[in-house]
Amino acid sequence: EALHAAVPPALRVAGMPDLASMADAALGAGPGLLGLANSFAVSLRNISSSVAGMGQTSPDMAGRQLAVANAAMEEFLAQADNFAAAFLKEISNMTSAAADFLQAPSGSFASLDQTTNAIVEDVSDSAHELTQGISEASSLTDVEPATAKSGATGSMRL
C-alpha cells in the first residue's frame, strides 16, 4: 500500500505522468500488485482456516478438512504463481518505461531486475515448499482426505 501511495504521486511531481499512470495501474488494487498480494494473502489464510481444530475432531471430519485444505493449497499455489508472474512483468515494464523516459544506458536497472527475479523465485519456492510441507505432514496422519462421494471437494492430496 505504501508503494502505491507514494510512487505514482512522486512520478507525477517529477514530471513523468505516463510512468505515474503505469505505476498506479501496476501497483494498485484489483489486477494490480496490491490486489494480487491481497488475493495471495487470503489464499494463505484459507489454508490456515481449513486445518484449524483438526486435532480435536473425528477422523471423518478431519478427512473433510484435509480435502478442503488440499483445495486451499491448490488455490494458494495458483495465487502465488499469479502474483510472482505479475510482479516480474509489472516491475520489468516500469523499469523499461523509466529507462526509455530517462534515456538511460542499457543495464541501468540491472540490479532492480536481479532483485525482482530473486523476489519472484523466493515467493514461488516458499509457496511450493509450504504446501509440500503441509502435504507431507498430513500424510503422516492416519487420516485420508474425504472423497467427493462423502460430500467434500478437492480430495486429491498434494
C-alpha positions as CSV (number, residue, x, y, z in Angstrom):
1,E,0.0,0.0,0.0
2,A,2.8,2.4,0.8
3,L,4.4,1.9,-2.6
4,H,1.1,2.5,-4.3
5,A,0.5,5.6,-2.2
6,A,4.0,7.1,-2.8
7,V,5.3,6.1,-6.2
8,P,2.7,7.4,-8.6
9,P,2.4,10.9,-7.0
10,A,6.2,11.1,-6.8
11,L,6.4,10.3,-10.5
12,R,3.8,13.0,-11.3
13,V,5.8,15.6,-9.3
14,A,8.9,14.6,-11.2
15,G,7.1,15.3,-14.5
16,M,6.5,11.7,-15.6
17,P,2.7,11.4,-15.8
18,D,2.8,8.5,-18.2
19,L,5.0,6.5,-15.9
20,A,2.9,7.6,-12.9
21,S,-0.2,6.2,-14.6
22,M,1.6,3.0,-15.4
23,A,2.8,2.7,-11.8
24,D,-0.7,3.5,-10.5
25,A,-2.2,0.6,-12.5
26,A,0.6,-1.8,-11.8
27,L,0.8,-1.2,-8.1
28,G,-2.9,-0.7,-7.3
29,A,-5.8,-2.8,-6.2
30,G,-7.8,-5.2,-8.4
31,P,-5.4,-6.6,-11.1
32,G,-2.5,-4.6,-9.8
33,L,0.1,-5.9,-7.4
34,L,-1.7,-4.7,-4.3
35,G,-4.8,-6.6,-5.4
36,L,-2.8,-9.7,-6.3
37,A,-0.9,-9.6,-3.0
38,N,-4.2,-9.4,-1.1
39,S,-5.6,-12.5,-3.0
40,F,-2.4,-14.3,-2.2
41,A,-2.7,-13.5,1.5
42,V,-6.3,-14.5,1.6
43,S,-5.5,-17.9,0.0
44,L,-2.8,-18.4,2.7
45,R,-5.4,-17.6,5.4
46,N,-7.7,-20.1,3.8
47,I,-5.2,-22.9,4.3
48,S,-4.9,-22.0,8.0
49,S,-8.6,-21.8,8.4
50,S,-9.1,-25.2,6.7
51,V,-6.9,-27.0,9.3
52,A,-7.9,-25.1,12.4
53,G,-9.1,-27.5,15.1
54,M,-8.3,-30.6,13.1
55,G,-6.6,-32.3,16.1
56,Q,-9.8,-32.1,18.2
57,T,-12.2,-33.6,15.7
58,S,-13.3,-37.0,14.4
59,P,-11.3,-38.8,11.7
60,D,-14.3,-38.3,9.3
61,M,-14.4,-34.6,9.9
62,A,-10.6,-34.4,9.7
63,G,-10.8,-36.1,6.4
64,R,-13.2,-33.4,5.2
65,Q,-10.9,-30.7,6.5
66,L,-7.9,-32.3,4.7
67,A,-9.9,-32.3,1.4
68,V,-10.7,-28.6,1.9
69,A,-7.0,-27.9,2.9
70,N,-5.9,-29.6,-0.3
71,A,-8.2,-27.4,-2.4
72,A,-7.0,-24.3,-0.5
73,M,-3.3,-25.3,-1.1
74,E,-4.0,-25.6,-4.9
75,E,-5.6,-22.1,-4.8
76,F,-2.7,-20.8,-2.8
77,L,-0.2,-22.1,-5.3
78,A,-2.1,-20.6,-8.2
79,Q,-2.3,-17.2,-6.4
80,A,1.5,-17.4,-5.6
81,D,2.4,-18.1,-9.2
82,N,0.0,-15.4,-10.4
83,F,1.5,-12.8,-8.1
84,A,5.1,-13.8,-8.9
85,A,4.4,-13.6,-12.7
86,A,2.6,-10.3,-12.4
87,F,5.3,-8.8,-10.1
88,L,8.0,-9.7,-12.6
89,K,6.1,-8.4,-15.6
90,E,5.0,-5.1,-13.9
91,I,8.4,-4.3,-12.5
92,S,10.0,-5.1,-15.8
93,N,7.5,-2.9,-17.7
94,M,8.1,0.0,-15.3
95,T,11.9,-0.2,-15.4
96,S,11.8,-0.4,-19.2
97,A,9.5,2.7,-19.4
98,A,11.6,4.6,-16.9
99,A,14.8,3.7,-18.8
100,D,13.2,4.9,-22.1
101,F,11.9,8.1,-20.5
102,L,15.2,8.9,-18.9
103,Q,17.2,7.7,-21.9
104,A,19.3,5.6,-19.5
105,P,22.0,3.4,-20.8
106,S,21.3,-0.3,-21.2
107,G,21.6,-2.1,-17.9
108,S,20.8,0.9,-15.7
109,F,18.2,-1.0,-13.9
110,A,20.0,-4.4,-13.8
111,S,20.2,-4.5,-10.0
112,L,16.5,-3.9,-9.7
113,D,15.8,-6.6,-12.3
114,Q,18.0,-9.0,-10.4
115,T,16.2,-8.2,-7.1
116,T,12.9,-8.6,-8.8
117,N,13.9,-12.0,-10.1
118,A,15.1,-13.0,-6.6
119,I,11.8,-12.0,-5.0
120,V,9.8,-13.9,-7.6
121,E,12.0,-17.1,-7.1
122,D,11.7,-16.7,-3.3
123,V,7.9,-16.3,-3.4
124,S,7.4,-19.2,-5.7
125,D,9.9,-21.5,-3.9
126,S,8.4,-20.6,-0.5
127,A,4.8,-21.3,-1.6
128,H,5.7,-24.6,-3.1
129,E,7.8,-25.6,0.0
130,L,5.0,-24.7,2.3
131,T,2.4,-26.7,0.5
132,Q,4.7,-29.6,0.2
133,G,5.4,-29.5,3.9
134,I,1.7,-29.4,4.8
135,S,1.0,-32.3,2.4
136,E,3.9,-34.3,4.0
137,A,2.6,-33.6,7.5
138,S,-0.9,-34.6,6.6
139,S,0.4,-37.9,5.1
140,L,1.9,-38.8,8.4
141,T,-1.5,-39.0,10.0
142,D,-3.8,-42.0,9.6
143,V,-6.5,-39.6,8.1
144,E,-7.2,-39.6,4.4
145,P,-8.8,-36.6,2.7
146,A,-12.5,-37.1,2.1
147,T,-13.6,-38.0,-1.4
148,A,-16.2,-36.2,-3.5
149,K,-18.6,-39.1,-2.6
150,S,-18.6,-38.1,1.1
151,G,-19.5,-34.5,0.3
152,A,-16.1,-32.8,0.2
153,T,-14.3,-31.4,-2.8
154,G,-10.6,-31.2,-3.6
155,S,-9.9,-34.7,-2.4
156,M,-6.6,-35.1,-4.3
157,R,-3.7,-34.9,-1.8
158,L,-1.0,-32.5,-3.0
